[in-house]
Amino acid sequence: MALDAIGIIVEDLERTRRFYRHLGVELPDDPEGHGHAEVELAGGLRLMFDTVETITSFDSSWSRGTGSPTASLAFSFETSAEVDAKFQELLEAGGQEHLAPWDAFWGMRYAVLRDPDGNGIDLYARL
């Protein structure tokens, strides 16, 4: 058995595509309109995005959780300045601030935000 993919459910696939480009994730178009896009990451793991409409088309009982995300995607950077700049860029691209960049006691410049659908995004660089 091998972990093959991570799936994230979103409202608007085009908005998601535009947002995640800021993080270097280039999602392909969905020309057939299935509400699904995926990209293969380093090591072969796939990152998949499906719209709420797509998920509820085969699972009518699905509903979005409330409260804080229980998982996040974490992106590493070379410098603290890159973390700060990317945090600001993502806010301007529709991200939602959660924890502004700070120097964490575990030796990293760290920031936490939410993507436009409320999914967790962590940014960090070693100090």
N, C-alpha and C positions, 0 to 999 in steps of 0.2 A: 504494500500500500504506500502511496506517495501523495503528499499534498500537491494538488494540481492547479488550483485556482482559488482566488478570493473574489467573492461577489459583493457588489454594493448596489443598493437600490436607490434610484434617484427619480425626481419628478420630471426633469427636462434634460434629455440626453445631449442636446446641442449646448446648453448652458454648462453642463458637466464637461463636455469636450473642451470648451473655451477655457474653463477654470483650470483643469488639470494640465493643459498645455503650459501653464506658468510653472508647473513642477516637472516639466520634461516628459510628461506622459502624453504621447501622441495617439489618441484614439482614432481609429478609422471611421469613416462615414458609415451610415446605416442606410444604404440606397434602397433597400427593400422595405424599410420602415418597420422592422421587427422590434424596435425599442431595445436593442442590444448592441453593445460595442465591447471589444476586448483587445488587450494588448499583451504580448508576451514580454515579461520582464527578464532581467539577467537571471540565469540559472534555470530558465524554462517555466517558471511560475507565471500563470496568467492572472491578470487583473481584469475583472469583468464588471460592466455596469449594465443594469437592466432598469427600465422604467417601471414605475408603480403599475402602469397599465399592463405591461407585459407580465409582471408577476401575478397580478390579480386575474389575468386571463386563464391561468391554470390553477391558481390557488386563491379562491374567493374568500378564504378566511384570513388572508394576510392583512395585517395592519401595522402601521409604523409605531415603533416604541416611543415612549415619552421619557423625558429626563435626559440625562447625560449619555453620550455614546459609551458603549462598553468595549469598543475597539477603536483603533486609530491607525492611520497610515503614517509612518515616520520617515522623514527625509533628512539625510545628513548633508552637511556643508563643510567646506574647508575652514571657513573663518566666521567669527562672530558677526562681522559686518555683513556677510552674505545672509546670515539668519535674519538680521534686522531688516535688510533690504527686501528679502523675499517675503517676510511677514507683511510689510507695508504693501508690496505689490499684490499679494493675495487679498488683502483687505480691499484694495481698489478694484480687484477682479470679482468681487462679490462674496469673499470670505467673511466670516463673522469672528470678531476678536473674542478670545476666551482668556488667555493669559499672555500679556505682552512679553516680549523678550526680556529675560533676566539671566544673571549668572547663577546657575544652580549649584548647590553645595556638592553635588556629585561630579563637578568639574566640566560642565557643559554650559554653553550659551543655549538656552532653551526657550521655545515659544509654543503656544498651543492655540489653535483656532479651529473653526468649523468650516467645512465647505458649504456651498449654498444650500445643501440639503440637511445640514446639521451633523454630518459625519466628521469624526475627529481627524485632525491633521496636526502632527508634531513636527517641529523643525529644530535642528540642533547642530552644534559644532563643538568639538573639544576645545576647551580653553587652553 
